[in-house]
Amino acid sequence: MDVKLDFSESRIILSTLEEYRAAVAELACRAERSLSIYTPDLEPKLYDQDCFLEPMKRLVLARRHARLRVLISDPARASRDGNRFMQMARRLTSYIDLRNVSPEFRGNPCSFIVADDKAIAYRQQATRWDGVVEFNDATVVRRYLAFFDEAWAESQIQPELRATAVDF
């Protein structure tokens, strides 16, 4: 079921998987240089979907300096085998970086995606689909991006998240 949201609004309240998926896809389409994702487990219902994968692939392949950073806060739950997002990340290692969140940051129960430094879709509880997408609130975007950058700096690249010869 395709959900149509009015993305002309600066803030939209989301309450279902379909609405949140549409918001994530919209952010991927709007991104011009970067996407930063904080996710518990690569959330296949969001990030292993064509509506996200296609604009994300266009972003990183069309813009030489485009980057996608992903922090996985619950790596034990992360779905890696058969996950198309993970397969793409393994092939596009120059553009897509994945890291497991260091233990001191794993207590944060949220999930979010930031497009550039301009827009965000976030959920306070990653276990629920209730969330918000913000297109014009720089304060909210900066707050989540600052948290992401701090967690990113403390997290380590995980060798199992990088491409290997067997992946090709």
C-alpha positions as CSV (number, residue, x, y, z in Angstrom):
1,M,0.0,0.0,0.0
2,D,1.5,3.3,-1.1
3,V,1.0,6.1,1.4
4,K,0.9,9.7,0.1
5,L,1.9,12.3,2.6
6,D,1.9,16.1,2.1
7,F,5.6,16.8,2.1
8,S,5.0,20.5,1.6
9,E,4.5,20.8,5.3
10,S,7.6,21.4,7.4
11,R,6.6,18.9,10.1
12,I,4.6,15.8,9.7
13,I,3.5,13.4,12.5
14,L,3.9,9.7,11.5
15,S,2.1,6.8,13.1
16,T,2.4,3.8,10.8
17,L,5.2,1.8,9.1
18,E,3.9,2.9,5.7
19,E,4.0,6.6,6.7
20,Y,7.5,6.3,8.1
21,R,8.7,4.4,5.1
22,A,7.4,7.1,2.8
23,A,9.1,9.8,4.9
24,V,12.5,7.9,4.8
25,A,12.1,7.5,1.0
26,E,11.4,11.2,0.7
27,L,14.5,12.1,2.7
28,A,16.6,9.8,0.5
29,C,15.2,11.6,-2.6
30,R,15.9,15.0,-1.1
31,A,19.5,14.3,0.1
32,E,22.1,16.1,-2.0
33,R,25.3,15.0,-0.3
34,S,24.8,12.8,2.8
35,L,22.5,10.5,4.7
36,S,23.2,9.6,8.4
37,I,21.2,6.7,9.8
38,Y,21.0,5.6,13.4
39,T,19.2,2.2,13.4
40,P,19.0,-0.7,15.8
41,D,19.3,-3.5,13.2
42,L,19.3,-2.1,9.6
43,E,15.5,-2.1,9.8
44,P,14.7,-4.1,6.6
45,K,11.1,-2.8,6.6
46,L,12.6,0.6,5.9
47,Y,16.0,0.3,4.4
48,D,15.7,-2.9,2.4
49,Q,13.0,-1.4,0.2
50,D,13.2,-0.2,-3.4
51,C,11.7,3.2,-2.4
52,F,14.8,3.8,-0.3
53,L,17.5,1.8,-2.1
54,E,17.0,3.4,-5.5
55,P,17.3,7.1,-4.5
56,M,20.1,6.1,-2.1
57,K,22.0,4.4,-4.9
58,R,21.4,7.4,-7.2
59,L,22.7,9.7,-4.5
60,V,26.0,7.9,-4.0
61,L,26.6,7.1,-7.7
62,A,25.7,10.6,-9.0
63,R,27.7,12.6,-6.5
64,R,31.3,11.8,-6.1
65,H,31.5,13.2,-2.6
66,A,28.2,11.8,-1.4
67,R,28.4,9.7,1.8
68,L,26.1,7.5,3.7
69,R,26.9,6.7,7.3
70,V,25.1,4.1,9.3
71,L,25.3,3.4,13.0
72,I,23.9,0.1,14.2
73,S,22.9,0.3,17.8
74,D,21.9,-3.4,18.3
75,P,24.4,-5.3,16.1
76,A,23.2,-8.7,17.5
77,R,19.8,-8.1,15.8
78,A,21.2,-6.7,12.6
79,S,20.0,-8.6,9.5
80,R,22.9,-9.0,7.2
81,D,22.4,-12.1,5.1
82,G,20.1,-11.5,2.2
83,N,19.7,-7.8,3.1
84,R,19.9,-5.8,-0.1
85,F,21.0,-2.7,1.8
86,M,23.9,-4.6,3.2
87,Q,24.8,-6.1,-0.2
88,M,24.8,-2.6,-1.7
89,A,27.0,-1.3,1.2
90,R,29.5,-4.1,0.6
91,R,29.8,-3.1,-3.0
92,L,29.9,0.7,-2.5
93,T,32.4,0.9,0.4
94,S,33.8,4.2,-0.9
95,Y,30.4,5.8,-0.3
96,I,28.7,3.8,2.5
97,D,30.2,3.3,5.9
98,L,28.7,1.1,8.6
99,R,29.7,1.0,12.2
100,N,28.4,-0.7,15.3
101,V,27.6,1.8,18.0
102,S,30.0,1.6,20.9
103,P,28.5,0.1,24.1
104,E,28.3,3.5,25.9
105,F,25.8,4.8,23.2
106,R,23.7,1.7,22.9
107,G,21.2,2.8,25.6
108,N,19.5,5.3,23.3
109,P,16.3,3.7,22.1
110,C,15.7,6.0,19.1
111,S,16.0,5.5,15.4
112,F,16.5,8.3,12.8
113,I,17.8,9.3,9.4
114,V,19.2,12.8,8.6
115,A,19.4,14.1,5.1
116,D,22.4,16.5,4.7
117,D,22.0,18.8,7.7
118,K,18.5,19.9,6.7
119,A,15.9,17.2,7.3
120,I,15.2,14.3,9.7
121,A,12.8,11.5,10.3
122,Y,13.0,10.2,13.8
123,R,11.3,7.9,16.3
124,Q,11.9,8.2,20.0
125,Q,11.4,4.5,20.3
126,A,12.8,2.3,17.5
127,T,10.3,-0.4,18.5
128,R,7.3,1.8,17.4
129,W,6.5,3.5,14.2
130,D,5.3,6.7,15.8
131,G,7.6,9.5,14.7
132,V,8.1,12.8,13.1
133,V,9.6,14.1,9.9
134,E,11.1,17.6,10.0
135,F,12.1,19.5,6.9
136,N,12.8,23.0,8.4
137,D,13.7,22.7,12.1
138,A,17.4,23.2,12.1
139,T,17.6,22.9,15.9
140,V,16.1,19.4,15.9
141,V,18.3,18.3,13.0
142,R,21.5,19.7,14.7
143,R,20.7,18.0,18.0
144,Y,20.3,14.6,16.4
145,L,23.3,15.1,14.1
146,A,25.5,16.1,17.0
147,F,24.5,12.9,18.8
148,F,25.2,10.9,15.7
149,D,28.6,12.5,15.2
150,E,29.6,11.9,18.8
151,A,28.5,8.2,18.6
152,W,30.2,7.9,15.2
153,A,33.5,9.2,16.6
154,E,33.4,6.7,19.4
155,S,32.3,3.7,17.3
156,Q,34.6,1.4,15.5
157,I,34.6,0.1,12.0
158,Q,33.5,-3.5,12.1
159,P,35.5,-5.8,9.7
160,E,32.4,-8.0,9.2
161,L,30.6,-5.0,7.8
162,R,33.2,-4.4,5.0
163,A,33.3,-6.0,1.7
164,T,35.3,-9.2,1.1
165,A,36.3,-11.0,-2.0
166,V,33.6,-13.5,-1.5
167,D,30.9,-10.8,-1.7
168,F,31.6,-10.2,-5.4
